[in-house]
Amino acid sequence: MAQNVNLDLNHRLMEAGLESPVDEEGVHDAFSQLIEEQSQNEGQPDAFELQQLQRRLDEEDRDNVAYLEDEERQGDPLLGERWSSDTMRILSSMPSRTIGRSRGAIISQYYNRTMQLRRRRQSRPAIRDFSRSGRPSIRGYGMEAGSTDVEGAEASKRERLVNNLQNLSVSDRVGMLRAMPLSVAEKSELRRLALQKEKRTITGSQIPCCSQLKDYIIIGARQSWYSWLSFLHSLQLWQVALKRVSGRFGTGVLSYFLFLKTLLFFNFFLFLVTGAFMVLPQAVHPPVLPEAGRHSFSGLELLTGAGYFSDTVMYYGYYCNYTLSRSCMDDDGGHNVSLSKGTRVDCGLSYNMPLAYFFTIGVSSFITCIILVYSMSKSFGRSFRIDKSHSILAMKVLCSWDFKVIKKTSVKLMSENICTQLKELLAEVNHKDVKKTVGQNLWRVMVHGLAWTICITSTTACVFAIYYLSGHMHQNLQQSSRSVPQNPLSLLALPVVVSLINLLLPGLFNLAAWMEDYDSPSVRTYVSIGRNLMLKVSVLGVLCYHWLGRVATDPQSIGLKCWESFVGQELYRFLLMEFIFTLLDTLFGEFLWRLFSEKVLKRRRKPVFDIARNVLELIYGQTLAWLGVLFTPLLPAVQIFKLLLLFYIKKGSVMMNCQAPRKPYRVSQMTTVFITLLCFPSFLGASVCVTYTMWSLTPSSSCGPFRELKTMFQAGKRWVEALEKDNPNLSWLATAHSYLVENPLFLFVAAGIFLIVIYFHSQVVDGQRKIIGLLQEQIENEGEDKKFLITRLQSIHEQKRTPARRLASQDSRR
């Protein structure tokens, strides 16, 4: 069926849909100039054609108005009555109303644009130099009489557009095709036709060998570069596995695995730094150990961390307190000369082990702090930006598919991922806050208060139980040091009890959350995170008091020669027990429960992955690793091995034993919450404990790199004093050390600066959110203004047209 298209030659927005108003105006002026030249230089037929076209358009104006009215009334609630022709001309010339034009009009428009691009590169000849068939005409914009003429005109326009595309450069051709409001298939067809004609032209002419060789080299280099980029992209850790998890379970479960991946990189950095500057130099130059004190490997050390491992580079007590050197050997066994008394020997390459130990711990902690603050600031910027669900939903529907994906498995993963994200966005869009009565609100407050009372009471009881159990074990160590040695397995009692509490108490928290019956799953997740965080922080606080307040202050009472190594062994045991109980929870809490539900209860329901508890377990284990890097330099390696196993075990358990949440929900700020908890309660608490140990506690006098020193901090102070003594010009270094390192004010100022940076960044992002919200509101108001103006225009037109109708009716009566 032929479609009438209204054309207003005098309107400046006739060529709507261009990329910018500048291009729009330029194309319109060029088009008008060509029509003028054609009418002046080629005689009356073309002018007569324009007059006939305008007359036909005026005669068909009423039909066009009726047609446009029917089309617009279906999709626009604004059109509730019959609009006048003037109003419809204004509406049809608006950019938002020119999207649905016919394909022939689009091809004609972009034919004119390609002609304009070609004229930019060459001088424009007069219109009289063109043949009549090559001149642009406005016949295509008129009224099509039949389907045969329409198809022929469209084919002719397509042919001319292909010719013009062939004469453009590659970049202009690509940009032109991208800007065309056509389907992907039609764009591909136009590109194929242009390339075919270009190949025919190239094959028809002889190309020099040098040009062919240059083209082959360029194509080969480009393909090699793309292959290299694809190879680097494929090297990303767990890329396919994370896509599968995201496609089946959504962004909430995915955030857990992404957080685990982040912790893996943090531990890998710590392992590289401590291994390069502490473990490797000491392993190359091992200290002399007495034969009587060596332990044999029995296998029990894998659980307790004591025994054979005590005489290795794994613990603090193995490291020496002298400068490692290649050329300075003593007469006994060719080992290094001790500098514990302050003597110095000028020899070849030397390595001050106490200084390296001190600065490696300090610098690695400082770099980790910077990375955490930067990650948290960046995450704040991503999570608190404007992301309304309606706009994201439209973007996901229209722009989320990657057409470069061709493998069946990749296509399936991408489709599952997009489907899950659409479910989350739709759930957020459809979520409505139900207004409740005063009685219902009062009942919810009472239920929430009861749930929090249960959680706080149980947490307090467990913390006191850990406190008294740790004190009881400390008394047992004191008694065993005086009489019979204690069984090594008894050292596992405290880690087992703490891990059992961390395993069972979150179940009580989930029961309290079920009793509260939250409407939003995301709110329930955040509340569960807060309760689990309260438990973990309380437990770690009691343990730190036990290690630094009981064991470190009086190690002789329990028969310890090296309390640092004992604390390192305790941290190893806690980290290992936490991993074992996580595996038990995965086995009994997920796998066996799924089997029991399917075989016994005859239900298909599977357990839902508990994001809050699993994330807090990761933060708890990472806090132990940061606490233990001073006492156990190889503890980050143990944490890396644990995280690798945990990823594959959890991923397999999630895919087999768990189901997606019954209520899909989008957690846009979950990663930000995880990074914030990792920075402030976790890293900040571990840094405070390590700093207190290095500045306040007295090291062991018979082991470690800081023996015979009052504090670990004096290692750096002695080094600075020695440099100042040898070279007086370096006195500024001693001054800087005293003000920047010895004075704790610098650490507080640095921490304050970091907090201020985060605060200002969050405030800037919040201000941007408010500005964007105001701009969106302004856009909506402008839309309402347009509707108001159009309505007023129609009313004014009706007022003017009513007297004219009366006069016309009176003339007809006469």
Disulfide bonds with the S-S distance in Angstrom:
Cys328-Cys347 2.31
Cys562-Cys703 2.11
